[in-house]
Every structure is written in structure tokens, then in C-alpha cells.
């Protein structure tokens, strides 16, 4: 409790809020690129504490939300095959694909199991040698090291019935696309603490060097966030652009070399498809040649054509162009019991957060 109390100290928070009000002299738009930050902003009432001319935008910070329908549809098609087990993280169960979801397929008899670690997929494969086991590998750089370890171990142990449907994403290239598109004026970035624990700050240097925008790698407690925002405002007011680390107790400039080494051992950088953003070069991974036999996309399966609900604004919400309150489906047709898009499903989804807190 000591650490929690220290990072939620009311007196320090009030001092930081006062300094933000005194320092910020003009309208600014700051984007957080992490779903956990989005939740923290609402949970602690930080939006209401800030000056009215500071606007917080939510970006593509939810790995479940950015997973495109074509990947979900492929996984659902695999789940319908005989003697097939699907292993997935819990958030994916209720995410709607084009015509179904894992939850619906499980209700109709599909063998779909929630796991909490990619290594659990190896255990399932060992215990079911006569079945194909497919792990739906989603996530950002935070999850990729554990997925890489599972892949390397499956290869080393020569597990022949385990496959990985790779839908992992890399965060920095997406920020580049957001800045290049200029659909939203972003004055600074609140960078994700978890992802940066793996990456460090070097992969984000282009934000300041090429686009002259400041960014701060920030933690998730109230004082972390308030200090991170103050650091951004001070840079903006000084017309300075640098990548700073507020979350120094966890994030180091070089990141985590061991985790990065495991990712590099298992995967090569490749392009990837993102919901709402389309195909982004160098934003995903492909298997290194020795491990391609574990690639679920090599399996022969018929997949229905993919499509999205024409009125769902999840793709635009992920870019910060729209907010959930602007979606005519929000709260009326699209709600947790009947999610139309993934932004309403994941606990890190912007729509889910707005519904719970806004």
C-alpha cells in the first residue's frame, strides 16, 4: 500500500494540477497510445482536473481493438474445423468478427479455451496430440516476448500439432502513420509505459526528430499521468520536442534487451493490417523461416468474406478522429451485452471506457 499511497497523494496531485493550469497558455491536443492510460484518465477523473483547453485523444492503444476482422474471421473458420482447439486470451472471446465470435462458436460446440499465457497453448497441444491446437497470437510489444518464447519452445520440443495465428502489432510505426495522415492535430504524445518497458525510448525518437512533436513515456498512477502531462506542456510551451521518460522506475532507455532478443530470435519485422488504419509497413511480425511450419495461415481453411458494420466508428475512434459519443450506435444498439465493434468489448477499449466512466 505504501507505493499506491505515494503515487496517489492528494497534496502532490493538487500541486501538479496547479502547475499545469499555470503553465498551459494555449489549446493543445495530447494523444495517449495505450488503453490502460485511457482507463486511468477516466477512473481518476483526470480529464476534469485539467484546463478546458487541454484535450485528451485516445489512440490505437488496445490490441484487441486493432485486430482486423479478417484475422478474427480466419480464427473463427479454424474453430469450426473438426478436432481443432482454439487457445485465446479472454478479451477476444466476445469480439465480433464479420458474422460470429468465439463466444458464439463455443456455445455451438467449438473447443475454444481461454488461456493467460502463451505457454499454456503448449500444454494443451501436448495433452491433445490428435488435435490441431491454434493459438491466436495478438498483442503489442508487451506480449510479443512471451509469444516468442512459446514459439521457440514449441519448435525446440518438436510439437507438431500446435500452430500460431500471428496478429501481433508494433506501436511506433502506427504513431508515424497518425502523424503523416494529419487527420488529427496532435501536439504531443503520452507514450505507453508497458510497451516502452520492452522497447525503451529509441524507437520513438522519430516523433521529435522528424515531426517536431514532444512525447513522454508515462506510468499509470494519477501522479504519473499528471507529471507526464506537465512534462509535455512544458515542452510545448518552450517550443521544444524531445522523448522524455517519466516512468523511470520501470522504463530504461535501452528497454529490455533479453525480451527484445527473444522477439528477434523468433520473428522478422513485416507489415500488418490494423482496424481503421489499414496496412501499415513494418508494424507487425512474420515467422523466421525455421518456424514457418508453426504458422496457422498455412492451414487449409475456407474463410467467409470479411466486412464490418457500416455504422460502427471503432476505426475512426482508434485514430482519435471521433469519440464514442459521436457514434449513433453507442449505448443504444452497441453496448456490452451486444457489442458491434471491439472497442466496446475490451476493458481497454475506448467505447467500453466511455460507457463505464463518461
Protein Blocks (a to p, Z undefined) as FASTA:
>chain_A
ZZmmmmmcfklmmmmmmmmmmmmmcdcdddddbfklmmmmmmnommmmpcfklccddddf
bfklmpcfklmmmmmmmmmpghiacdddfklmmmccfkbcfklmmmnopacdddfbfklm
mmmmmmmmmbccddddeddfklmmmmmmmmmmmmmnopakbccddfbdcfklmmmmmmmn
omaccfbdcddfklmmmnommlmmmmmmmnopacddddfbfklmmmmmmmmmmmmmnopa
cdddfklmlpcfklpmklmmmmmmmpccdddddehklpaehiaccddfklmmmpmklpcc
ddddddddfkbcklmmmnomacfklpmkgoklncfklcfbfklmpmkbmklmmmmmZZ
